[in-house]
């Protein structure tokens, strides 16, 4: 609140945040948040099924780990409501600091959790993992919208979509950092050491990143948009109620505008890691199980579905290469969305996702080279669709409910798009007996829903963003 008062007294219309500080503060926060999120996503595939569900069959343990992964997506709308309320009531800065602390503490504590195989922890360990995963989702539910507003509300005129790509860039950077650490652990440690304690390191290391993020964010002052909300006495007593009463149509539109992006991303990351590293034949699976001292049962053999059979280390590198394209095209999307408009640009990209779903099975069938092409194409589309979201979703709402409205839309979409994506993809993979064409169909249908939502939404490029107060 003191920063708002300072702005009033000095008579300045613009906040004192330099462009470099805005870019770094929005980028570092989402990098940390997504690093923490992906650390869990990777561990869900690599170690959590064995550590927290040791008595379940392989596929049931994996599905249980992914179910807990999905808990965070249920928590995200709650986080959007809680953090959105304070973001629209007291300001963006304090809310962003709180969301970062929540994520950092939850992730650090995951690194200290006992596992289900420890005496007396068989039930409590998975339960605590659910609670901490919920806290991660709560924090990410509030983080994204705040970071998007930090970037766009401080952007120069005509550059909102460009500045909005910087918080979006935190997603590929966080993914790369998390997976590089897992690759290093995979090389430096034996499989048993990694299972015993190595998996904890990425979670504990997050504390260092959080301290850096807090230092930067505490130096920020409020945006001009929120300052005008205060000056005009337009702060909503209950931002959520005001949003749902007067702006429910943009909430619905924003939810489905983000839908295909979520489905695409979690298929390209969590599912492809599972599918890509699964044995390519039952004989290979049986040999690996016998080598590990856990021969496959008749039930497991009967339920076996083939994957690509690529080693874990190799596939993580393939993912990192793909995510580099994600980062590059996230940056590329900003100027293109400024030139052509958010709606027109995203309609074209969404059509591309629809086509990609149609040809998915040709890339994610047998063969490592074809899978690498598929990862590059998929992550390129991901960058192009994800980059403009930090501009278009906040632009759907006036400044006094902008945090709540964009956060609720973004995170409701996570419930219907992201949360079930990995689970549904695995079920479709099993239903197809190893074929992935049903997964491509799922992606194409998600793209169709997003295309319709975009078609029915107005262009927001030229709106008066700073002075738009309901």
Beta strands, then each sheet from edge to edge (+ up, - down):
end
